[in-house]
Amino acid sequence: MPKLESLKIKNYQSHVDTQLVLHPGITIISGSSDQGKSSLLRAFRLLVYNRPGGLDFKSEMAEKGQNVEVEVLADDGVVYKRVKGTTDNYYVVNDQ
């Protein structure tokens, strides 16, 4: 089973443009309250389970018309991406 190498989040809650490089073993995310740690997991849930519905999670800082994007890179080189917006709603695997 492939392991995740990185996570990119755009326009999701407090994350306007965030990229995390994940350690092959354990990655620890720490910080003070209300800084976006839990929203990283919620963004990943959007990618994997297509939940939550709607667009209530879209960042207030996103410019009008910008989509929410959540992307992961697996160690086998496959890129999985979820794009959701007012008019766009789709998945992309390796640019397809």
Secondary structure, 3 states (H helix, E strand, C coil): CCCEEEEEEEEECCEEEEEEECCCCCCCCCCCCCCCHHHHHHHHHHHHHCCCCCCCCECCCCCCCCCEEEEEEECCCCEEEEEECCCCEEEEECCC
